[in-house]
Amino acid sequence: MDVRKHKASFFSVVITFLCLTLSLNANATDSVLEAVTNAETELGARIGLAVHDLETGKRWEHKSNERFPLSSTFKTLACANVLQRVDLGKERIDRVVRFSESNLVTYSPVTEKHVGKKGMSLAELCQATLSTSDNSAANFILQAIGGPKALTKFLRSIGDDTTRLDRWETELNEAVPGDKRDTTTPIAMVTTLEKLLIDETLSIKSRQQLESWLKGNEVGDALFRKGVPSDWIVADRTGAGGYGSRAITAVMWPPNRKPIVAALYITETDASFEERNAVIAKIGEQIAKTILMENSRN
């Protein structure tokens, strides 16, 4: 028996297997990024994506260090700031805020029903702004934490040196290209979401509360929730603004698996609202397909 020939044959098989595995992994990763670049072409847009699979540690990034308008994705951060203040004994989640019609801004579907009544607690305001994106509720939350600059200070305190909030609703949605005000990067948002919803920045009770509010989002069904399998649990926050800006930040739990954290931002496009939503759903679908394909190989 020629041992050398058998060894050569064995190593040839191993190398072929490794190359095939690497090729499959590369194709899976490329399929997500290909979906994003195709979407940029389709919409004539600038798109940023960051995805972190906490089960495998894998990441997918496209223009993840570029700045994009925050739009309503800041609302998750504002409510997290409230919860941190509650954890520190500086605030009460049941504290009631009273307001009049003159305090309201455009798009206030929940708060407009409580004008001149008994007001709303901070918990109710967070639920309103995270479930319906109520803009007045978001402003009342910002008031409770000290305004946009205070939110930025909170973010710096937890290690986010990128995300910044400068204005209130609804001016912060202006989204003029090149304006750094009220912006973040996809990678910064993913990192911050992990700190707020996965790590121990907040108490267990506060993390669970924030997660519950985000799971109750009523305005995100046409985005990631449409693209991923129905048995995935999704906690997300959407956003929209000027110059075709559209956004979603999410933590998604496949069954019996650690979650995936994602941030997707679209801006600088003339595409319709429906077209932008459809693209986000497609990208979400491709992320899910890639995750499931990798699961089947493990």
C-alpha positions in Angstrom: 0.0 0.0 0.0 1.3 3.4 -1.0 0.9 5.4 2.3 2.0 8.6 0.6 -0.8 8.3 -2.0 -3.4 7.7 0.7 -2.2 10.7 2.7 -2.3 12.9 -0.4 -5.8 11.6 -1.1 -6.9 12.3 2.5 -5.5 15.8 2.6 -7.1 16.5 -0.8 -10.5 15.6 0.5 -10.0 17.7 3.7 -8.9 20.7 1.7 -11.8 20.3 -0.7 -14.2 20.1 2.3 -12.8 23.2 3.9 -12.9 25.1 0.7 -16.5 24.1 0.2 -17.4 25.1 3.7 -15.7 28.5 3.4 -17.4 29.0 0.1 -20.8 28.3 1.5 -20.2 30.6 4.5 -19.0 33.3 2.1 -22.0 32.9 -0.1 -24.3 33.0 2.9 -22.7 36.2 4.1 -22.6 37.7 0.6 -26.3 37.0 0.1 -27.2 39.4 2.9 -24.9 42.1 1.6 -26.0 41.5 -2.0 -29.6 42.1 -0.9 -28.5 45.4 0.6 -26.5 46.6 -2.5 -29.4 45.5 -4.8 -31.8 47.5 -2.6 -29.5 50.6 -2.9 -29.7 50.3 -6.7 -33.4 49.6 -6.7 -34.2 52.6 -4.5 -31.4 54.9 -5.6 -30.7 55.2 -1.9 -27.9 55.1 0.7 -28.4 52.1 3.0 -26.5 51.2 6.1 -26.8 47.8 7.8 -25.3 46.1 10.9 -26.3 42.7 12.0 -24.8 40.7 14.9 -25.7 37.0 15.4 -25.2 36.4 19.1 -25.4 32.6 18.6 -22.4 32.4 16.3 -20.8 35.8 16.7 -21.0 36.4 13.0 -21.6 40.0 11.7 -22.9 41.5 8.5 -22.1 45.1 7.8 -22.7 47.5 5.0 -21.8 51.2 5.4 -22.1 50.4 9.1 -19.8 53.3 10.1 -21.6 56.0 8.1 -24.1 58.3 9.8 -27.8 58.0 9.1 -30.8 59.9 10.5 -32.1 58.4 13.8 -35.7 59.3 13.2 -38.0 57.5 15.6 -35.4 54.8 16.5 -34.2 57.2 19.2 -37.4 56.4 21.2 -36.0 53.1 22.4 -33.0 55.0 23.7 -35.1 57.6 25.5 -37.2 55.0 27.2 -34.1 53.1 28.2 -32.8 56.3 29.8 -36.0 56.6 31.8 -35.7 53.0 33.0 -32.0 53.6 34.0 -33.1 56.6 36.1 -35.8 54.3 37.7 -33.1 51.8 38.5 -31.0 54.5 40.1 -33.9 55.7 42.2 -34.0 59.1 40.4 -37.4 58.5 38.8 -40.6 56.7 39.2 -42.1 54.8 36.2 -45.6 55.5 37.5 -45.0 59.3 37.8 -47.9 61.0 36.0 -47.3 63.7 33.3 -50.2 66.1 32.6 -50.4 68.1 29.4 -52.7 70.2 27.3 -53.5 70.3 23.6 -50.9 73.0 23.1 -48.2 70.6 24.1 -49.0 68.2 21.3 -47.1 67.9 18.0 -48.0 66.2 14.7 -48.9 62.5 15.0 -50.0 61.9 18.6 -52.6 59.1 18.3 -52.5 58.1 22.0 -51.6 61.3 23.8 -54.3 63.3 22.0 -56.9 61.1 23.8 -55.6 62.1 27.2 -55.5 65.9 26.8 -57.1 67.6 29.8 -57.7 64.3 31.6 -55.6 62.7 34.3 -52.5 62.6 32.2 -50.3 59.6 31.5 -47.6 57.8 33.5 -44.1 57.5 32.2 -44.7 53.8 31.6 -47.8 54.7 29.6 -45.9 57.3 27.6 -43.1 54.8 26.8 -45.7 52.2 25.8 -47.4 54.8 23.5 -44.3 56.0 21.8 -42.8 52.5 21.3 -46.0 50.8 20.2 -47.4 53.6 17.9 -44.5 56.0 17.6 -46.5 58.8 19.2 -44.4 61.9 18.9 -45.8 63.9 21.8 -45.3 60.9 24.1 -41.6 60.9 23.0 -41.3 64.6 23.7 -42.7 64.1 27.2 -40.2 61.3 27.8 -37.4 63.6 26.6 -38.6 66.2 29.0 -38.5 63.7 31.9 -34.9 62.8 31.2 -33.7 66.4 30.6 -34.0 66.8 26.9 -32.0 65.7 23.8 -28.6 66.7 25.3 -29.3 64.6 28.4 -30.1 61.6 26.2 -26.8 62.1 24.3 -25.0 62.3 27.7 -26.7 59.0 28.8 -25.5 57.3 25.6 -21.9 58.5 26.2 -22.1 57.1 29.7 -22.8 53.6 28.4 -20.0 53.8 25.8 -21.9 55.0 22.7 -19.7 57.9 21.5 -21.5 58.2 18.1 -25.2 58.4 18.5 -26.5 61.9 19.2 -29.9 63.6 19.6 -30.0 67.3 19.2 -33.6 68.3 18.6 -37.2 67.3 19.6 -40.0 65.8 17.7 -40.8 66.6 15.0 -37.8 68.7 13.9 -35.4 65.9 14.4 -36.8 64.1 11.4 -35.6 66.7 9.0 -32.7 64.4 7.9 -30.9 66.8 5.6 -28.0 65.0 3.9 -24.7 65.7 5.7 -26.3 67.1 8.8 -24.8 65.3 11.8 -27.6 66.3 14.1 -29.9 63.5 15.3 -27.8 60.7 13.7 -26.3 57.4 14.5 -24.4 54.7 12.7 -25.8 51.1 12.2 -22.9 49.6 14.2 -23.2 52.1 17.0 -26.9 51.3 17.3 -26.4 47.6 17.3 -23.8 47.8 20.0 -26.1 50.1 22.1 -29.1 47.8 21.7 -27.0 44.9 22.9 -26.1 46.9 26.0 -29.7 47.9 26.7 -31.5 44.6 25.9 -28.9 41.9 26.4 -26.2 43.0 28.7 -26.5 44.4 32.3 -26.7 48.1 31.7 -30.2 48.0 33.0 -31.7 45.9 35.7 -33.4 42.6 34.7 -36.8 44.1 35.4 -36.0 47.2 33.2 -34.6 45.1 30.4 -37.7 42.9 30.4 -39.9 46.0 30.4 -38.1 47.6 27.5 -38.2 44.3 25.6 -41.9 44.0 26.3 -42.6 47.5 24.9 -40.6 46.8 21.8 -42.4 43.5 21.2 -45.6 45.4 21.3 -44.7 47.6 18.3 -47.9 48.1 16.2 -46.3 49.9 13.3 -43.6 47.4 12.2 -45.5 44.6 10.6 -44.5 45.5 7.0 -40.8 45.5 7.8 -38.6 42.8 9.4 -41.7 41.1 10.9 -43.0 40.5 7.4 -39.7 39.0 6.2 -38.7 36.6 9.0 -40.5 33.4 10.0 -43.7 33.7 12.0 -42.2 31.8 14.9 -39.4 34.4 15.4 -40.0 36.8 18.3 -39.3 40.4 17.2 -38.7 43.4 19.4 -38.3 46.4 17.1 -38.6 50.1 16.6 -39.1 51.8 13.3 -38.5 55.3 12.0 -39.1 57.6 9.1 -38.1 61.1 8.1 -37.2 63.5 5.3 -35.2 62.7 2.2 -36.8 59.2 2.0 -35.4 58.2 5.4 -36.6 54.9 6.8 -35.2 52.8 9.6 -35.6 49.8 11.8 -33.7 48.6 14.8 -34.5 45.1 16.2 -33.6 42.2 18.4 -35.0 39.0 16.9 -35.2 35.6 18.6 -35.4 32.4 16.5 -36.7 29.4 18.4 -34.2 27.8 20.9 -31.5 30.2 19.9 -29.7 33.3 21.0 -31.0 36.5 19.3 -29.9 38.5 16.3 -29.4 42.2 16.8 -29.9 44.4 13.7 -30.0 48.0 12.6 -31.0 49.1 9.1 -31.1 52.7 7.9 -32.2 54.0 4.5 -32.0 57.7 3.4 -31.5 59.9 0.3 -34.1 58.3 -1.9 -37.2 59.3 -3.8 -38.7 55.8 -3.4 -42.2 55.5 -2.0 -42.9 54.6 1.6 -44.2 51.2 0.4 -41.1 50.6 -1.7 -38.8 51.2 1.2 -40.9 49.0 3.4 -40.8 46.2 0.9 -37.0 46.4 0.6 -36.6 46.2 4.4 -38.8 43.1 4.5 -36.7 41.5 1.7 -33.5 42.2 3.6 -35.0 40.8 6.8 -36.1 37.7 4.8 -32.5 37.2 3.5 -31.1 37.6 7.0 -33.4 34.9 8.3 -32.7 32.6 5.3 -29.0 32.9 6.0 -29.3 32.2 9.7 -31.5 29.2 9.0 -29.2 27.8 6.4 -26.3 28.1 8.8 -28.3 26.3 11.5 -29.0 23.4 9.1 -25.3 22.9 8.6 -24.4 22.9 12.3 
